[in-house]
């Protein structure tokens, strides 16, 4: 029971972050810090809509039991991608900050979908 509650809370946090980051990605020009971060990571402006769509799609995939694993894998891959770009740009601090966010989808895979028996 506690495992399911923890999994549910983690799922809610992960889906909320996916939707928030996806929405923020589509509106990144309104935030000068986001523009600077994307430029530092070497992310071109043409890739930004794809990243926003991918992030929102991950949030939707996490909510569906049959696509729960795929959503978590895509989430982990996108976080590893960001960590790799940060390391390539010489920003080790950003890569370290992403580690807890990398642990979340892996932990969700291990805990499994909370509503499935």
Phi and psi restraints in degrees (value plus and minus 20) as a CYANA .aco file:
   2 UNK   PHI     -85.0   -45.0
   2 UNK   PSI     -56.8   -16.8
   3 UNK   PHI     -80.0   -40.0
   3 UNK   PSI     -62.9   -22.9
   4 UNK   PHI     -86.8   -46.8
   4 UNK   PSI     -58.4   -18.4
   5 UNK   PHI     -86.2   -46.2
   5 UNK   PSI     -64.8   -24.8
   6 UNK   PHI     -82.7   -42.7
   6 UNK   PSI     -62.0   -22.0
   7 UNK   PHI     -83.2   -43.2
   7 UNK   PSI     -61.3   -21.3
   8 UNK   PHI     -83.9   -43.9
   8 UNK   PSI     -65.4   -25.4
   9 UNK   PHI     -82.4   -42.4
   9 UNK   PSI     -64.6   -24.6
  10 UNK   PHI     -84.0   -44.0
  10 UNK   PSI     -57.9   -17.9
  11 UNK   PHI     -84.7   -44.7
  11 UNK   PSI     -64.0   -24.0
  12 UNK   PHI     -81.9   -41.9
  12 UNK   PSI     -63.5   -23.5
  13 UNK   PHI     -83.4   -43.4
  13 UNK   PSI     -65.2   -25.2
  14 UNK   PHI     -85.4   -45.4
  14 UNK   PSI     -64.5   -24.5
  15 UNK   PHI     -85.1   -45.1
  15 UNK   PSI     -61.7   -21.7
  16 UNK   PHI     -81.1   -41.1
  16 UNK   PSI     -64.6   -24.6
  17 UNK   PHI     -84.3   -44.3
  17 UNK   PSI     -58.5   -18.5
  18 UNK   PHI     -81.9   -41.9
  18 UNK   PSI     -68.2   -28.2
  19 UNK   PHI     -85.1   -45.1
  19 UNK   PSI     -61.4   -21.4
  20 UNK   PHI     -84.7   -44.7
  20 UNK   PSI     -67.1   -27.1
  21 UNK   PHI     -87.1   -47.1
  21 UNK   PSI     -56.1   -16.1
  22 UNK   PHI     -83.0   -43.0
  22 UNK   PSI     -66.2   -26.2
  23 UNK   PHI     -82.9   -42.9
  23 UNK   PSI     -65.0   -25.0
  24 UNK   PHI     -84.0   -44.0
  24 UNK   PSI     -52.8   -12.8
  25 UNK   PHI     -85.1   -45.1
  25 UNK   PSI     -59.3   -19.3
  26 UNK   PHI     -88.8   -48.8
  26 UNK   PSI     -44.4    -4.4
  27 UNK   PHI    -134.1   -94.1
  27 UNK   PSI      13.3    53.3
  28 UNK   PHI     -86.7   -46.7
  28 UNK   PSI     -45.4    -5.4
  29 UNK   PHI     -87.4   -47.4
  29 UNK   PSI     -39.9     0.1
  30 UNK   PHI     -97.9   -57.9
  30 UNK   PSI     -31.4     8.6
  31 UNK   PHI    -141.7  -101.7
  31 UNK   PSI      86.7   126.7
  32 UNK   PHI     -80.9   -40.9
  32 UNK   PSI     -49.2    -9.2
  33 UNK   PHI     -86.8   -46.8
  33 UNK   PSI     -57.5   -17.5
  34 UNK   PHI     -86.1   -46.1
  34 UNK   PSI     -61.0   -21.0
  35 UNK   PHI     -82.0   -42.0
  35 UNK   PSI     -64.3   -24.3
  36 UNK   PHI     -84.0   -44.0
  36 UNK   PSI     -63.6   -23.6
  37 UNK   PHI     -82.6   -42.6
  37 UNK   PSI     -65.0   -25.0
  38 UNK   PHI     -85.2   -45.2
  38 UNK   PSI     -58.0   -18.0
  39 UNK   PHI     -85.6   -45.6
  39 UNK   PSI     -62.1   -22.1
  40 UNK   PHI     -82.0   -42.0
  40 UNK   PSI     -56.7   -16.7
  41 UNK   PHI     -99.6   -59.6
  41 UNK   PSI     -32.5     7.5
  42 UNK   PHI      64.0   104.0
  42 UNK   PSI       2.6    42.6
  43 UNK   PHI    -107.0   -67.0
  43 UNK   PSI      98.8   138.8
  44 UNK   PHI     -97.5   -57.5
  44 UNK   PSI     139.1   179.1
  45 UNK   PHI     -84.8   -44.8
  45 UNK   PSI     -45.2    -5.2
  46 UNK   PHI     -94.4   -54.4
  46 UNK   PSI     -40.7    -0.7
  47 UNK   PHI    -106.0   -66.0
  47 UNK   PSI     -41.9    -1.9
  48 UNK   PHI     -76.7   -36.7
  48 UNK   PSI     -66.5   -26.5
  49 UNK   PHI     -81.2   -41.2
  49 UNK   PSI     -56.8   -16.8
  50 UNK   PHI     -82.0   -42.0
  50 UNK   PSI     -63.8   -23.8
  51 UNK   PHI     -84.5   -44.5
  51 UNK   PSI     -59.3   -19.3
  52 UNK   PHI     -84.0   -44.0
  52 UNK   PSI     -64.1   -24.1
  53 UNK   PHI     -83.7   -43.7
  53 UNK   PSI     -63.7   -23.7
  54 UNK   PHI     -81.2   -41.2
  54 UNK   PSI     -62.0   -22.0
  55 UNK   PHI     -85.9   -45.9
  55 UNK   PSI     -62.9   -22.9
  56 UNK   PHI     -88.0   -48.0
  56 UNK   PSI     -58.8   -18.8
  57 UNK   PHI     -82.2   -42.2
  57 UNK   PSI     -58.3   -18.3
  58 UNK   PHI     -80.2   -40.2
  58 UNK   PSI     -64.1   -24.1
  59 UNK   PHI     -79.2   -39.2
  59 UNK   PSI     -61.0   -21.0
  60 UNK   PHI     -89.1   -49.1
  60 UNK   PSI     -63.8   -23.8
  61 UNK   PHI     -80.5   -40.5
  61 UNK   PSI     -53.3   -13.3
  62 UNK   PHI     -87.3   -47.3
  62 UNK   PSI     -47.1    -7.1
  63 UNK   PHI     -99.0   -59.0
  63 UNK   PSI     -38.8     1.2
  64 UNK   PHI    -118.2   -78.2
  64 UNK   PSI     103.3   143.3
  65 UNK   PHI     -75.7   -35.7
  65 UNK   PSI     -58.7   -18.7
  66 UNK   PHI     -93.7   -53.7
  66 UNK   PSI     -39.9     0.1
  67 UNK   PHI    -131.9   -91.9
  67 UNK   PSI      -9.9    30.1
  68 UNK   PHI     -78.4   -38.4
  68 UNK   PSI     -67.3   -27.3
  69 UNK   PHI     -84.0   -44.0
  69 UNK   PSI     -66.3   -26.3
  70 UNK   PHI     -79.7   -39.7
  70 UNK   PSI     -63.3   -23.3
  71 UNK   PHI     -80.8   -40.8
  71 UNK   PSI     -62.7   -22.7
  72 UNK   PHI     -87.5   -47.5
  72 UNK   PSI     -58.3   -18.3
  73 UNK   PHI     -85.1   -45.1
  73 UNK   PSI     -64.6   -24.6
  74 UNK   PHI     -83.2   -43.2
  74 UNK   PSI     -57.2   -17.2
  75 UNK   PHI     -83.5   -43.5
  75 UNK   PSI     -67.1   -27.1
  76 UNK   PHI     -83.8   -43.8
  76 UNK   PSI     -61.3   -21.3
  77 UNK   PHI     -83.8   -43.8
  77 UNK   PSI     -61.9   -21.9
  78 UNK   PHI     -86.2   -46.2
  78 UNK   PSI     -55.8   -15.8
  79 UNK   PHI     -88.5   -48.5
  79 UNK   PSI     -61.6   -21.6
  80 UNK   PHI     -82.0   -42.0
  80 UNK   PSI     -57.3   -17.3
  81 UNK   PHI     -80.6   -40.6
  81 UNK   PSI     -66.3   -26.3
  82 UNK   PHI     -84.2   -44.2
  82 UNK   PSI     -61.4   -21.4
  83 UNK   PHI     -82.8   -42.8
  83 UNK   PSI     -61.5   -21.5
  84 UNK   PHI     -83.7   -43.7
  84 UNK   PSI     -63.1   -23.1
  85 UNK   PHI     -83.1   -43.1
  85 UNK   PSI     -59.2   -19.2
  86 UNK   PHI     -85.1   -45.1
  86 UNK   PSI     -63.0   -23.0
  87 UNK   PHI     -85.9   -45.9
  87 UNK   PSI     -59.5   -19.5
  88 UNK   PHI     -82.8   -42.8
  88 UNK   PSI     -55.0   -15.0
  89 UNK   PHI    -101.2   -61.2
  89 UNK   PSI     -23.2    16.8
  90 UNK   PHI      63.6   103.6
  90 UNK   PSI      -2.1    37.9
  91 UNK   PHI    -125.6   -85.6
  91 UNK   PSI      58.1    98.1
  92 UNK   PHI     -85.8   -45.8
  92 UNK   PSI     -50.7   -10.7
  93 UNK   PHI     -82.1   -42.1
  93 UNK   PSI     -63.6   -23.6
  94 UNK   PHI     -84.5   -44.5
  94 UNK   PSI     -60.1   -20.1
  95 UNK   PHI     -83.2   -43.2
  95 UNK   PSI     -59.9   -19.9
  96 UNK   PHI     -87.8   -47.8
  96 UNK   PSI     -55.9   -15.9
  97 UNK   PHI     -84.5   -44.5
  97 UNK   PSI     -49.6    -9.6
  98 UNK   PHI     -97.2   -57.2
  98 UNK   PSI     -34.1     5.9
  99 UNK   PHI     -77.8   -37.8
  99 UNK   PSI     -67.7   -27.7
 100 UNK   PHI     -80.6   -40.6
 100 UNK   PSI     -52.7   -12.7
 101 UNK   PHI     -93.2   -53.2
 101 UNK   PSI     -44.7    -4.7
 102 UNK   PHI     -95.4   -55.4
 102 UNK   PSI     -53.9   -13.9
 103 UNK   PHI     -88.7   -48.7
 103 UNK   PSI     -53.4   -13.4
 104 UNK   PHI     -77.8   -37.8
 104 UNK   PSI     -72.5   -32.5
 105 UNK   PHI     -86.5   -46.5
 105 UNK   PSI     -53.0   -13.0
 106 UNK   PHI     -87.2   -47.2
 106 UNK   PSI     -59.6   -19.6
 107 UNK   PHI     -86.1   -46.1
 107 UNK   PSI     -59.9   -19.9
 108 UNK   PHI     -83.5   -43.5
 108 UNK   PSI     -58.4   -18.4
 109 UNK   PHI     -81.7   -41.7
 109 UNK   PSI     -63.2   -23.2
 110 UNK   PHI     -86.7   -46.7
 110 UNK   PSI     -60.4   -20.4
 111 UNK   PHI     -95.9   -55.9
 111 UNK   PSI     -43.8    -3.8
 112 UNK   PHI      55.2    95.2
 112 UNK   PSI     149.5   189.5
 113 UNK   PHI     -82.4   -42.4
 113 UNK   PSI     110.3   150.3
 114 UNK   PHI     -88.0   -48.0
 114 UNK   PSI     -44.1    -4.1
 115 UNK   PHI    -118.0   -78.0
 115 UNK   PSI     -17.7    22.3
 116 UNK   PHI    -117.1   -77.1
 116 UNK   PSI     114.1   154.1
